[in-house]
Amino acid sequence: MIPFNVIYQRSITTLAQDWRKRLPGAEHQSFQVTAHGGVGPGEDRRSLTLIGNRAMVSAMSPKPAPDLELRRGQIIRAAQELAESDGWAAVTTRAVASRLGVTQPVLYSVFTGRQAIIDAVTLTGFAELAEALEAVEAEPMARMRAYLEFAVARPHLYEAMFSMPSDLRFGTESAPEPLQRAFAAIHETFPGPDHSRAEVAWATLHGLATLQMGGRQPASRMQSRLEYAHCILTQCDLAPADASRSAPNPTRPRRAGSRGDSGGRETGPERH
C-alpha cells in the first residue's frame, strides 16, 4: 500500500503544475514540495496546501453508493435481450455480466443468482401484461384478444412467466403485486363468487396462446378460436334466462296425455 505522505506529495506536485499554468508569470517560479507537504513560494504555498488537503479528502472519501434500481433495470433488460436472441439456456450470470461490461459480483450486488434474475423478468412480464389488459375495455372479448396479442408478441417473456422454473408464489394472497394485478384484470372481466371462473378463463387463454406459439394450432384461425372461447366462457351469463324458459313449472298442472307420468308413454282414455 502506498504511504499516505507519498500520495499527498504526489497530489501537491500535480496541483503545483496546474497552478503554474494558471497564474500569470507562475511558469517562471519554482515550486518545491516540502517535507511537510507544502509548496513554495509564500502565499502560493499556503493556497496550494489548502487545495491539496481538499483534493486528498475528496480522493480518499468513499464513492457514492450505486443506484441499485438503475442497475437492476439494466440487468433485467440484458437478460431479456439475451433470451430473445439466444433463448433462456444462454442466460447465465456470466453472459449477462459480459453483455453489460461488468463483473459477476456486480450482478450479485443486486440479485442472488440466475433464478432471481429470471424471477425479476417474470414480474416485469406480469406488470406489462396487466398494463396491456387494463389498456382495453373491461369486457371479455377485448381482454381476451389483448391477452393473446401480448403472448404472441412476447414469446420469450411469456415463457419466463409460465414455463420457466420459478421461486415466486402464485395463486395466494402473498403473491407479488404484479401477479395479483394481472389476475385482477381477468377477474374483473370474468367475475364470480370465488376466483374459479377467472381461473378457468385464464387457463383457456393460456392454452390458446401456448398452442399457437408452439405451432400446434394455425395462426390463421386465431380469431375463430377466440370467438369460440368467448362463447364458452360467457354462456353462463345467459344460463339463468335460458333455464327459466326451459325448466318445467311445478305449479302448473300437466295436461292429460302429456309425457313424463308413465315412463314417457302417452296416457289417454282406456279402450273398451
Backbone as CSV, one residue per row, in Angstrom:
resi,resn,N_x,N_y,N_z,CA_x,CA_y,CA_z,C_x,C_y,C_z
1,MET,0.848,-1.202,0.000,0.000,0.000,0.000,0.880,1.247,0.000
2,ILE,0.571,2.238,-0.805,1.366,3.470,-0.899,1.140,4.315,0.340
3,PRO,2.231,4.757,1.008,2.076,5.586,2.216,1.304,6.854,1.931
4,PHE,0.601,7.301,2.960,-0.224,8.490,2.815,0.597,9.708,2.388
5,ASN,1.806,9.887,2.988,2.585,11.087,2.680,3.046,11.088,1.233
6,VAL,3.279,9.888,0.667,3.684,9.818,-0.742,2.525,10.242,-1.642
7,ILE,1.312,9.714,-1.313,0.119,10.106,-2.090,-0.098,11.607,-1.988
8,TYR,0.071,12.135,-0.788,-0.154,13.561,-0.551,0.807,14.389,-1.374
9,GLN,2.092,14.033,-1.358,3.096,14.814,-2.085,2.872,14.747,-3.587
10,ARG,2.449,13.565,-4.069,2.171,13.455,-5.497,1.001,14.356,-5.888
11,SER,-0.013,14.415,-5.041,-1.161,15.272,-5.318,-0.751,16.731,-5.337
12,ILE,0.092,17.138,-4.375,0.543,18.531,-4.325,1.370,18.870,-5.550
13,THR,2.213,17.934,-5.988,3.031,18.178,-7.176,2.158,18.405,-8.394
14,THR,1.127,17.565,-8.539,0.205,17.717,-9.673,-0.504,19.059,-9.616
15,LEU,-0.934,19.462,-8.416,-1.602,20.749,-8.263,-0.648,21.894,-8.553
16,ALA,0.597,21.763,-8.155,1.573,22.822,-8.416,1.772,23.018,-9.905
17,GLN,1.825,21.916,-10.621,1.973,22.018,-12.069,0.778,22.709,-12.704
18,ASP,-0.407,22.375,-12.204,-1.606,23.028,-12.724,-1.633,24.503,-12.347
19,TRP,-1.199,24.802,-11.115,-1.173,26.188,-10.646,-0.235,27.028,-11.499
20,ARG,0.904,26.438,-11.879,1.888,27.161,-12.684,1.314,27.557,-14.028
21,LYS,0.439,26.731,-14.563,-0.173,27.029,-15.855,-1.214,28.129,-15.743
22,ARG,-1.854,28.235,-14.574,-2.965,29.158,-14.418,-2.535,30.567,-14.013
23,LEU,-1.476,30.701,-13.179,-1.086,32.009,-12.654,-0.173,32.744,-13.636
24,PRO,-0.424,34.035,-13.876,0.465,34.827,-14.750,1.868,34.862,-14.158
25,GLY,2.838,34.495,-14.963,4.223,34.534,-14.508,4.618,33.366,-13.645
26,ALA,3.663,32.514,-13.295,3.985,31.421,-12.391,4.854,30.372,-13.057
27,GLU,4.838,30.387,-14.408,5.623,29.376,-15.096,7.125,29.587,-14.879
28,HIS,7.499,30.812,-14.426,8.912,31.107,-14.204,9.313,30.861,-12.758
29,GLN,8.336,30.515,-11.888,8.639,30.298,-10.480,8.889,28.810,-10.230
30,SER,9.650,28.540,-9.209,9.984,27.171,-8.850,9.149,26.767,-7.655
31,PHE,8.374,25.669,-7.809,7.543,25.158,-6.716,8.155,23.841,-6.252
32,GLN,8.534,23.786,-5.002,9.150,22.594,-4.454,8.239,21.990,-3.384
33,VAL,8.081,20.682,-3.428,7.307,20.001,-2.404,8.182,19.864,-1.172
34,THR,7.724,20.404,-0.035,8.497,20.341,1.196,8.184,19.064,1.949
35,ALA,8.919,18.817,3.019,8.738,17.588,3.776,7.368,17.506,4.400
36,HIS,6.825,18.682,4.742,5.512,18.658,5.368,4.391,18.782,4.352
37,GLY,4.737,18.675,3.056,3.692,18.614,2.039,3.367,19.955,1.433
38,GLY,4.053,21.051,1.807,3.740,22.340,1.242,4.520,22.584,-0.025
39,VAL,4.219,23.702,-0.682,4.982,24.126,-1.865,5.272,25.589,-1.712
40,GLY,6.346,26.037,-2.319,6.687,27.451,-2.219,6.436,28.121,-3.547
41,PRO,6.501,29.400,-3.611,6.830,30.320,-2.525,5.615,30.941,-1.851
42,GLY,5.810,31.436,-0.663,4.895,32.308,0.061,3.444,31.897,0.086
43,GLU,2.569,32.871,-0.325,1.127,32.678,-0.268,0.685,31.523,-1.152
44,ASP,1.395,31.351,-2.281,1.013,30.279,-3.188,1.121,28.927,-2.496
45,ARG,2.158,28.796,-1.607,2.322,27.543,-0.910,1.135,27.257,-0.002
46,ARG,0.659,28.275,0.708,-0.475,28.068,1.594,-1.735,27.740,0.806
47,SER,-1.915,28.429,-0.323,-3.092,28.178,-1.150,-3.078,26.758,-1.701
48,LEU,-1.891,26.368,-2.194,-1.796,25.028,-2.762,-1.957,23.958,-1.695
49,THR,-1.443,24.246,-0.497,-1.602,23.281,0.591,-3.075,23.084,0.923
50,LEU,-3.843,24.172,0.965,-5.267,24.095,1.234,-5.984,23.313,0.146
51,ILE,-5.639,23.608,-1.112,-6.255,22.892,-2.231,-5.892,21.415,-2.171
52,GLY,-4.628,21.158,-1.830,-4.176,19.772,-1.745,-4.920,18.995,-0.683
53,ASN,-5.137,19.644,0.470,-5.889,18.977,1.532,-7.290,18.603,1.073
54,ARG,-7.924,19.554,0.385,-9.284,19.286,-0.104,-9.288,18.167,-1.138
55,ALA,-8.262,18.175,-1.994,-8.185,17.145,-3.029,-8.004,15.774,-2.413
56,MET,-7.164,15.691,-1.374,-6.920,14.408,-0.734,-8.169,13.886,-0.025
57,VAL,-8.885,14.786,0.642,-10.123,14.377,1.304,-11.110,13.839,0.294
58,SER,-11.202,14.537,-0.860,-12.126,14.104,-1.904,-11.712,12.760,-2.475
59,ALA,-10.389,12.583,-2.704,-9.898,11.354,-3.317,-10.067,10.155,-2.401
60,MET,-9.941,10.390,-1.087,-9.990,9.286,-0.143,-11.383,9.041,0.422
61,SER,-12.347,9.894,0.066,-13.723,9.690,0.521,-14.325,8.491,-0.190
62,PRO,-15.213,7.760,0.452,-15.842,6.608,-0.214,-16.686,7.058,-1.395
63,LYS,-16.714,6.224,-2.442,-17.511,6.545,-3.615,-18.991,6.461,-3.272
64,PRO,-19.813,7.277,-3.928,-21.253,7.210,-3.652,-21.806,5.834,-4.000
65,ALA,-22.794,5.407,-3.260,-23.400,4.091,-3.493,-24.045,4.055,-4.873
66,PRO,-23.923,2.938,-5.584,-24.535,2.849,-6.913,-26.050,2.888,-6.817
67,ASP,-26.670,3.317,-7.889,-28.126,3.327,-7.968,-28.575,1.896,-8.242
68,LEU,-29.012,1.195,-7.206,-29.339,-0.215,-7.346,-30.555,-0.455,-8.239
69,GLU,-31.513,0.467,-8.197,-32.695,0.305,-9.055,-32.321,0.440,-10.524
70,LEU,-31.417,1.393,-10.810,-30.946,1.558,-12.188,-30.204,0.307,-12.631
71,ARG,-29.328,-0.187,-11.768,-28.568,-1.399,-12.098,-29.500,-2.592,-12.253
72,ARG,-30.511,-2.685,-11.416,-31.480,-3.777,-11.500,-32.175,-3.770,-12.861
73,GLY,-32.622,-2.600,-13.288,-33.289,-2.493,-14.582,-32.366,-2.869,-15.730
74,GLN,-31.107,-2.479,-15.659,-30.151,-2.823,-16.708,-29.944,-4.332,-16.794
75,ILE,-29.860,-4.990,-15.652,-29.659,-6.442,-15.627,-30.876,-7.166,-16.199
76,ILE,-32.066,-6.716,-15.826,-33.298,-7.339,-16.333,-33.381,-7.200,-17.849
77,ARG,-33.092,-5.997,-18.352,-33.151,-5.778,-19.810,-32.115,-6.636,-20.533
78,ALA,-30.919,-6.735,-19.960,-29.870,-7.544,-20.595,-30.281,-9.011,-20.652
79,ALA,-30.895,-9.517,-19.592,-31.346,-10.910,-19.566,-32.434,-11.140,-20.618
80,GLN,-33.365,-10.210,-20.734,-34.421,-10.339,-21.734,-33.842,-10.321,-23.141
81,GLU,-32.893,-9.437,-23.394,-32.290,-9.344,-24.724,-31.553,-10.625,-25.077
82,LEU,-30.852,-11.206,-24.109,-30.163,-12.469,-24.350,-31.151,-13.581,-24.668
83,ALA,-32.249,-13.634,-23.907,-33.257,-14.674,-24.138,-33.881,-14.527,-25.518
84,GLU,-34.157,-13.314,-25.918,-34.785,-13.079,-27.212,-33.867,-13.445,-28.371
85,SER,-32.557,-13.288,-28.178,-31.619,-13.570,-29.265,-31.133,-15.016,-29.261
86,ASP,-30.931,-15.593,-28.068,-30.317,-16.918,-27.982,-31.103,-17.933,-27.154
87,GLY,-32.254,-17.543,-26.592,-33.023,-18.452,-25.761,-32.589,-18.389,-24.305
88,TRP,-33.452,-18.909,-23.425,-33.190,-18.803,-21.990,-32.008,-19.645,-21.541
89,ALA,-31.657,-20.689,-22.285,-30.500,-21.501,-21.909,-29.212,-20.681,-21.931
90,ALA,-29.194,-19.636,-22.743,-27.999,-18.800,-22.851,-27.912,-17.739,-21.755
91,VAL,-28.965,-17.598,-20.978,-28.994,-16.557,-19.937,-28.328,-17.097,-18.678
92,THR,-27.063,-16.728,-18.485,-26.317,-17.063,-17.276,-25.805,-15.764,-16.661
93,THR,-25.388,-15.833,-15.415,-24.865,-14.618,-14.778,-23.628,-14.125,-15.516
94,ARG,-22.800,-15.050,-15.996,-21.603,-14.641,-16.735,-21.968,-13.952,-18.045
95,ALA,-22.946,-14.521,-18.758,-23.349,-13.929,-20.040,-23.981,-12.555,-19.845
96,VAL,-24.808,-12.417,-18.813,-25.437,-11.122,-18.547,-24.393,-10.086,-18.155
97,ALA,-23.437,-10.483,-17.299,-22.375,-9.560,-16.889,-21.546,-9.137,-18.087
98,SER,-21.233,-10.090,-18.959,-20.449,-9.774,-20.151,-21.196,-8.810,-21.061
99,ARG,-22.489,-8.997,-21.191,-23.283,-8.108,-22.050,-23.295,-6.682,-21.505
100,LEU,-23.264,-6.556,-20.185,-23.276,-5.236,-19.554,-21.879,-4.648,-19.405
101,GLY,-20.845,-5.472,-19.642,-19.484,-4.997,-19.488,-19.060,-4.832,-18.044
102,VAL,-19.587,-5.685,-17.155,-19.246,-5.625,-15.737,-18.835,-7.021,-15.283
103,THR,-18.380,-7.115,-14.046,-18.026,-8.407,-13.484,-19.241,-9.040,-12.825
104,GLN,-19.185,-10.355,-12.610,-20.310,-11.057,-11.997,-20.649,-10.539,-10.594
105,PRO,-19.658,-10.152,-9.775,-20.012,-9.608,-8.456,-20.938,-8.402,-8.524
106,VAL,-20.883,-7.644,-9.624,-21.794,-6.503,-9.781,-23.233,-7.010,-9.838
107,LEU,-23.450,-8.136,-10.533,-24.792,-8.722,-10.594,-25.223,-9.206,-9.220
108,TYR,-24.286,-9.808,-8.494,-24.623,-10.353,-7.181,-24.868,-9.265,-6.140
109,SER,-24.508,-8.037,-6.466,-24.838,-6.943,-5.552,-26.319,-6.603,-5.607
110,VAL,-27.022,-7.121,-6.635,-28.454,-6.854,-6.813,-29.276,-8.147,-6.719
111,PHE,-28.792,-9.223,-7.360,-29.520,-10.480,-7.402,-28.674,-11.598,-6.799
112,THR,-29.345,-12.567,-6.216,-28.629,-13.672,-5.587,-28.116,-14.682,-6.604
113,GLY,-28.668,-14.664,-7.817,-28.226,-15.608,-8.831,-29.128,-15.591,-10.048
114,ARG,-28.943,-16.588,-10.923,-29.689,-16.656,-12.172,-31.187,-16.737,-11.943
115,GLN,-31.617,-17.577,-10.993,-33.051,-17.731,-10.754,-33.684,-16.427,-10.317
116,ALA,-32.993,-15.668,-9.503,-33.527,-14.383,-9.051,-33.685,-13.420,-10.223
117,ILE,-32.768,-13.483,-11.183,-32.873,-12.625,-12.375,-34.086,-13.026,-13.206
118,ILE,-34.277,-14.331,-13.412,-35.423,-14.805,-14.194,-36.733,-14.446,-13.498
119,ASP,-36.772,-14.567,-12.181,-37.979,-14.183,-11.444,-38.267,-12.694,-11.603
120,ALA,-37.217,-11.879,-11.643,-37.408,-10.440,-11.845,-37.959,-10.163,-13.239
121,VAL,-37.472,-10.904,-14.228,-38.010,-10.781,-15.583,-39.486,-11.189,-15.588
122,THR,-39.807,-12.251,-14.862,-41.193,-12.727,-14.766,-42.109,-11.645,-14.208
123,LEU,-41.683,-10.998,-13.144,-42.500,-9.936,-12.546,-42.674,-8.780,-13.518
124,THR,-41.626,-8.467,-14.255,-41.729,-7.415,-15.279,-42.773,-7.799,-16.318
125,GLY,-42.777,-9.083,-16.703,-43.746,-9.551,-17.694,-45.172,-9.444,-17.200
126,PHE,-45.421,-9.821,-15.951,-46.783,-9.720,-15.426,-47.231,-8.265,-15.292
127,ALA,-46.312,-7.385,-14.968,-46.657,-5.958,-14.903,-47.044,-5.446,-16.285
128,GLU,-46.318,-5.876,-17.310,-46.627,-5.444,-18.681,-47.936,-6.082,-19.169
129,LEU,-48.183,-7.330,-18.787,-49.450,-7.968,-19.149,-50.620,-7.232,-18.515
130,ALA,-50.471,-6.868,-17.247,-51.537,-6.121,-16.567,-51.799,-4.802,-17.279
131,GLU,-50.743,-4.123,-17.690,-50.916,-2.858,-18.413,-51.651,-3.080,-19.728
132,ALA,-51.320,-4.158,-20.435,-51.975,-4.447,-21.719,-53.456,-4.734,-21.519
133,LEU,-53.807,-5.452,-20.463,-55.213,-5.776,-20.195,-55.980,-4.542,-19.736
134,GLU,-55.360,-3.743,-18.891,-56.023,-2.549,-18.367,-56.190,-1.467,-19.424
135,ALA,-55.407,-1.566,-20.501,-55.474,-0.541,-21.550,-56.703,-0.679,-22.443
136,VAL,-57.414,-1.811,-22.342,-58.610,-2.008,-23.165,-59.828,-2.075,-22.259
137,GLU,-60.985,-2.044,-22.892,-62.238,-2.066,-22.139,-62.368,-3.350,-21.335
138,ALA,-62.945,-3.259,-20.164,-63.096,-4.415,-19.283,-64.274,-5.280,-19.714
139,GLU,-64.212,-5.806,-20.920,-65.222,-6.751,-21.396,-64.501,-7.950,-21.993
140,PRO,-65.129,-9.133,-21.960,-64.417,-10.373,-22.266,-63.628,-10.386,-23.567
141,MET,-64.253,-10.076,-24.693,-63.559,-10.215,-25.969,-62.344,-9.299,-26.055
142,ALA,-62.472,-8.062,-25.587,-61.364,-7.112,-25.677,-60.157,-7.590,-24.871
143,ARG,-60.413,-8.074,-23.669,-59.284,-8.503,-22.829,-58.749,-9.866,-23.248
144,MET,-59.593,-10.727,-23.773,-59.101,-11.998,-24.289,-58.168,-11.762,-25.475
145,ARG,-58.550,-10.852,-26.358,-57.711,-10.545,-27.516,-56.404,-9.876,-27.071
146,ALA,-56.491,-8.969,-26.110,-55.289,-8.294,-25.615,-54.319,-9.303,-25.001
147,TYR,-54.857,-10.286,-24.311,-54.008,-11.318,-23.694,-53.257,-12.108,-24.773
148,LEU,-53.975,-12.592,-25.774,-53.349,-13.391,-26.824,-52.339,-12.568,-27.616
149,GLU,-52.654,-11.332,-27.891,-51.720,-10.476,-28.634,-50.436,-10.258,-27.844
150,PHE,-50.560,-10.083,-26.538,-49.373,-9.916,-25.703,-48.509,-11.172,-25.751
151,ALA,-49.123,-12.335,-25.564,-48.371,-13.589,-25.530,-47.654,-13.853,-26.844
152,VAL,-48.351,-13.652,-27.955,-47.773,-13.927,-29.265,-46.654,-12.939,-29.588
153,ALA,-46.808,-11.692,-29.156,-45.797,-10.671,-29.454,-44.554,-10.813,-28.587
154,ARG,-44.677,-11.417,-27.386,-43.544,-11.526,-26.450,-43.337,-12.982,-26.035
155,PRO,-43.008,-13.865,-26.961,-42.952,-15.300,-26.628,-41.911,-15.658,-25.572
156,HIS,-40.730,-15.046,-25.610,-39.699,-15.389,-24.633,-40.048,-14.849,-23.248
157,LEU,-40.623,-13.681,-23.211,-41.075,-13.136,-21.930,-42.200,-13.995,-21.371
158,TYR,-43.127,-14.405,-22.229,-44.239,-15.255,-21.806,-43.727,-16.603,-21.305
159,GLU,-42.677,-17.103,-21.940,-42.086,-18.370,-21.499,-41.537,-18.246,-20.077
160,ALA,-40.880,-17.131,-19.786,-40.370,-16.918,-18.425,-41.513,-16.841,-17.424
161,MET,-42.624,-16.250,-17.815,-43.760,-16.064,-16.913,-44.448,-17.375,-16.569
162,PHE,-44.503,-18.324,-17.532,-45.338,-19.500,-17.328,-44.639,-20.851,-17.489
163,SER,-43.484,-20.883,-18.113,-42.847,-22.173,-18.380,-41.527,-22.384,-17.650
164,MET,-40.825,-21.318,-17.303,-39.545,-21.449,-16.616,-39.757,-21.752,-15.140
165,PRO,-38.821,-22.474,-14.518,-38.904,-22.686,-13.064,-38.935,-21.343,-12.341
166,SER,-39.640,-21.288,-11.224,-39.796,-20.010,-10.513,-39.873,-20.230,-9.017
167,ASP,-39.319,-19.283,-8.288,-39.435,-19.281,-6.830,-40.570,-18.371,-6.362
168,LEU,-41.313,-17.800,-7.298,-42.407,-16.905,-6.942,-43.613,-17.705,-6.472
169,ARG,-44.434,-17.083,-5.655,-45.654,-17.718,-5.150,-46.837,-17.267,-6.010
170,PHE,-47.507,-18.223,-6.602,-48.659,-17.950,-7.457,-49.943,-18.354,-6.738
171,GLY,-51.032,-17.661,-7.061,-52.352,-18.056,-6.587,-52.563,-17.933,-5.098
172,THR,-51.826,-17.077,-4.427,-52.008,-16.879,-2.990,-52.121,-15.382,-2.706
173,GLU,-52.583,-15.056,-1.524,-52.705,-13.652,-1.144,-51.344,-12.990,-0.965
174,SER,-50.315,-13.812,-0.787,-48.966,-13.265,-0.627,-48.216,-13.182,-1.951
175,ALA,-48.897,-13.447,-3.054,-48.255,-13.352,-4.366,-47.797,-11.916,-4.616
176,PRO,-46.718,-11.729,-5.358,-46.240,-10.370,-5.660,-47.301,-9.535,-6.358
177,GLU,-47.215,-8.244,-6.182,-48.230,-7.319,-6.693,-48.468,-7.435,-8.199
178,PRO,-47.429,-7.557,-9.054,-47.708,-7.684,-10.490,-48.563,-8.895,-10.841
179,LEU,-48.371,-10.019,-10.137,-49.188,-11.205,-10.391,-50.634,-10.950,-10.005
180,GLN,-50.842,-10.359,-8.851,-52.199,-10.078,-8.394,-52.888,-9.073,-9.317
181,ARG,-52.139,-8.116,-9.796,-52.719,-7.088,-10.674,-53.159,-7.680,-12.005
182,ALA,-52.336,-8.567,-12.578,-52.706,-9.197,-13.853,-53.941,-10.071,-13.678
183,PHE,-53.983,-10.841,-12.587,-55.151,-11.692,-12.355,-56.392,-10.859,-12.094
184,ALA,-56.233,-9.732,-11.409,-57.373,-8.865,-11.118,-58.010,-8.350,-12.404
185,ALA,-57.181,-8.101,-13.427,-57.711,-7.620,-14.704,-58.557,-8.692,-15.379
186,ILE,-58.214,-9.957,-15.172,-59.020,-11.051,-15.726,-60.260,-11.287,-14.868
187,HIS,-60.085,-11.234,-13.566,-61.220,-11.454,-12.663,-62.274,-10.365,-12.824
188,GLU,-61.845,-9.156,-13.120,-62.790,-8.059,-13.354,-63.690,-8.370,-14.541
189,THR,-63.126,-9.070,-15.538,-63.876,-9.396,-16.751,-64.711,-10.656,-16.588
190,PHE,-64.233,-11.576,-15.758,-64.942,-12.843,-15.513,-65.194,-12.983,-14.017
191,PRO,-66.092,-12.168,-13.476,-66.332,-12.194,-12.031,-67.114,-13.432,-11.617
192,GLY,-67.104,-13.700,-10.337,-67.849,-14.824,-9.797,-67.767,-14.818,-8.289
193,PRO,-68.494,-15.714,-7.636,-68.485,-15.751,-6.168,-67.105,-16.071,-5.600
194,ASP,-66.283,-16.792,-6.389,-64.896,-17.013,-5.997,-64.035,-16.773,-7.247
195,HIS,-62.811,-17.252,-7.245,-61.923,-16.996,-8.377,-61.996,-18.070,-9.454
196,SER,-62.855,-19.048,-9.291,-62.847,-20.205,-10.196,-63.107,-19.821,-11.649
197,ARG,-64.085,-18.978,-11.885,-64.420,-18.616,-13.262,-63.254,-17.885,-13.929
198,ALA,-62.636,-16.962,-13.211,-61.491,-16.237,-13.758,-60.317,-17.179,-13.993
199,GLU,-60.129,-18.151,-13.108,-59.033,-19.110,-13.275,-59.241,-19.965,-14.519
200,VAL,-60.479,-20.372,-14.782,-60.764,-21.150,-15.982,-60.558,-20.288,-17.232
201,ALA,-60.960,-19.035,-17.165,-60.748,-18.126,-18.295,-59.255,-17.961,-18.577
202,TRP,-58.473,-17.788,-17.513,-57.022,-17.644,-17.678,-56.426,-18.926,-18.271
203,ALA,-56.851,-20.071,-17.764,-56.341,-21.346,-18.278,-56.688,-21.512,-19.756
204,THR,-57.880,-21.098,-20.144,-58.292,-21.192,-21.550,-57.409,-20.320,-22.425
205,LEU,-57.190,-19.080,-22.001,-56.351,-18.168,-22.772,-54.912,-18.668,-22.848
206,HIS,-54.420,-19.181,-21.730,-53.055,-19.703,-21.719,-52.911,-20.886,-22.670
207,GLY,-53.913,-21.748,-22.692,-53.868,-22.876,-23.606,-53.861,-22.429,-25.058
208,LEU,-54.724,-21.493,-25.398,-54.754,-20.969,-26.770,-53.419,-20.346,-27.153
209,ALA,-52.859,-19.555,-26.239,-51.595,-18.872,-26.525,-50.452,-19.873,-26.686
210,THR,-50.372,-20.832,-25.782,-49.279,-21.797,-25.804,-49.318,-22.678,-27.052
211,LEU,-50.503,-23.152,-27.427,-50.632,-23.997,-28.609,-50.300,-23.233,-29.886
212,GLN,-50.701,-21.988,-29.946,-50.395,-21.209,-31.150,-48.910,-20.884,-31.234
213,MET,-48.298,-20.454,-30.121,-46.876,-20.114,-30.150,-46.006,-21.336,-30.420
214,GLY,-46.482,-22.509,-29.998,-45.729,-23.731,-30.250,-45.962,-24.323,-31.623
215,GLY,-46.777,-23.668,-32.447,-47.045,-24.150,-33.787,-48.005,-25.322,-33.837
216,ARG,-48.706,-25.585,-32.719,-49.649,-26.707,-32.678,-50.999,-26.339,-33.262
217,GLN,-51.277,-25.064,-33.370,-52.519,-24.602,-33.987,-52.184,-23.466,-34.940
218,PRO,-52.842,-23.428,-36.105,-52.521,-22.405,-37.106,-52.944,-21.007,-36.661
219,ALA,-52.083,-20.055,-36.920,-52.373,-18.669,-36.554,-53.548,-18.116,-37.354
220,SER,-53.801,-18.687,-38.524,-54.868,-18.161,-39.385,-56.251,-18.306,-38.763
221,ARG,-56.408,-19.234,-37.814,-57.722,-19.426,-37.200,-57.769,-18.895,-35.764
222,MET,-56.853,-18.028,-35.428,-56.824,-17.500,-34.060,-58.126,-16.781,-33.716
223,GLN,-58.624,-15.955,-34.632,-59.846,-15.212,-34.361,-61.035,-16.139,-34.180
224,SER,-61.097,-17.181,-34.997,-62.197,-18.141,-34.883,-62.142,-18.859,-33.536
225,ARG,-60.965,-19.286,-33.133,-60.823,-19.950,-31.832,-61.169,-18.994,-30.694
226,LEU,-60.790,-17.741,-30.860,-61.085,-16.746,-29.834,-62.589,-16.559,-29.674
227,GLU,-63.300,-16.560,-30.788,-64.753,-16.386,-30.730,-65.423,-17.594,-30.063
228,TYR,-64.949,-18.804,-30.358,-65.499,-19.987,-29.697,-65.232,-19.941,-28.196
229,ALA,-64.008,-19.575,-27.831,-63.665,-19.491,-26.407,-64.510,-18.431,-25.709
230,HIS,-64.739,-17.322,-26.384,-65.571,-16.257,-25.822,-66.987,-16.764,-25.570
231,CYS,-67.521,-17.529,-26.541,-68.874,-18.065,-26.396,-68.951,-19.024,-25.209
232,ILE,-67.934,-19.877,-25.074,-67.936,-20.862,-23.984,-67.815,-20.175,-22.627
233,LEU,-66.935,-19.178,-22.549,-66.664,-18.543,-21.254,-67.756,-17.589,-20.808
234,THR,-68.581,-17.120,-21.749,-69.608,-16.145,-21.383,-71.017,-16.719,-21.391
235,GLN,-71.218,-17.972,-21.796,-72.564,-18.509,-21.880,-73.233,-18.602,-20.516
236,CYS,-72.450,-18.700,-19.430,-73.056,-18.778,-18.107,-73.786,-17.486,-17.754
237,ASP,-73.468,-16.394,-18.470,-74.198,-15.159,-18.226,-75.655,-15.283,-18.683
238,LEU,-75.905,-16.170,-19.646,-77.253,-16.335,-20.188,-77.991,-17.506,-19.561
239,ALA,-77.282,-18.308,-18.776,-77.870,-19.537,-18.236,-79.143,-19.303,-17.427
240,PRO,-79.203,-18.323,-16.532,-80.443,-18.146,-15.758,-81.660,-17.893,-16.629
241,ALA,-81.522,-17.080,-17.664,-82.651,-16.785,-18.542,-83.067,-18.027,-19.323
242,ASP,-82.048,-18.775,-19.825,-82.364,-19.985,-20.567,-83.073,-20.995,-19.681
243,ALA,-82.591,-21.112,-18.441,-83.187,-22.089,-17.524,-84.635,-21.749,-17.231
244,SER,-84.967,-20.482,-17.119,-86.335,-20.086,-16.792,-87.288,-20.396,-17.935
245,ARG,-86.731,-20.419,-19.178,-87.601,-20.711,-20.311,-87.817,-22.206,-20.488
246,SER,-86.808,-23.003,-20.116,-86.890,-24.424,-20.418,-87.313,-25.284,-19.234
247,ALA,-87.112,-24.820,-18.016,-87.442,-25.645,-16.850,-88.951,-25.736,-16.662
248,PRO,-89.435,-26.915,-16.277,-90.887,-27.071,-16.056,-91.333,-26.286,-14.843
249,ASN,-92.584,-25.808,-14.896,-93.142,-25.052,-13.786,-93.909,-26.015,-12.892
250,PRO,-93.399,-26.251,-11.671,-94.067,-27.249,-10.816,-95.451,-26.826,-10.370
251,THR,-95.798,-25.559,-10.479,-97.128,-25.116,-10.023,-98.173,-25.270,-11.107
252,ARG,-97.786,-25.587,-12.343,-98.750,-25.716,-13.438,-99.093,-27.188,-13.623
253,PRO,-100.387,-27.556,-13.540,-100.758,-28.982,-13.685,-100.511,-29.469,-15.100
254,ARG,-100.100,-30.743,-15.216,-99.857,-31.323,-16.531,-101.194,-31.670,-17.192
255,ARG,-101.210,-31.532,-18.512,-102.397,-31.927,-19.257,-102.462,-33.443,-19.362
256,ALA,-103.627,-33.934,-19.429,-103.786,-35.370,-19.662,-103.157,-35.712,-20.990
257,GLY,-102.405,-36.769,-21.020,-101.763,-37.175,-22.259,-100.375,-36.627,-22.423
258,SER,-99.916,-35.855,-21.449,-98.555,-35.327,-21.564,-97.566,-36.398,-21.207
259,ARG,-96.309,-36.236,-21.637,-95.265,-37.201,-21.366,-94.709,-36.986,-19.967
260,GLY,-94.224,-38.048,-19.391,-93.495,-37.910,-18.143,-94.150,-38.617,-16.985
261,ASP,-95.486,-38.888,-17.019,-96.138,-39.503,-15.870,-96.088,-41.015,-15.925
262,SER,-95.892,-41.566,-17.107,-95.956,-43.023,-17.230,-94.724,-43.523,-17.970
263,GLY,-93.552,-43.093,-17.450,-92.310,-43.560,-18.048,-92.136,-43.106,-19.460
264,GLY,-92.710,-41.974,-19.817,-92.515,-41.436,-21.143,-93.601,-41.843,-22.104
265,ARG,-94.544,-42.703,-21.666,-95.629,-43.117,-22.553,-96.773,-42.138,-22.458
266,GLU,-97.496,-41.957,-23.563,-98.678,-41.122,-23.557,-99.806,-41.842,-22.818
267,THR,-100.580,-41.087,-22.034,-101.746,-41.661,-21.359,-103.013,-41.113,-21.976
268,GLY,-104.058,-41.848,-21.908,-105.308,-41.428,-22.507,-106.454,-42.251,-21.991
269,PRO,-107.622,-42.053,-22.553,-108.790,-42.836,-22.100,-108.600,-44.313,-22.405
270,GLU,-109.037,-45.138,-21.489,-108.925,-46.577,-21.712,-109.831,-47.013,-22.870
271,ARG,-109.311,-48.008,-23.571,-110.099,-48.538,-24.660,-110.958,-49.694,-24.118
272,HIS,-112.151,-49.751,-24.567,-113.087,-50.816,-24.144,-113.243,-51.805,-25.270
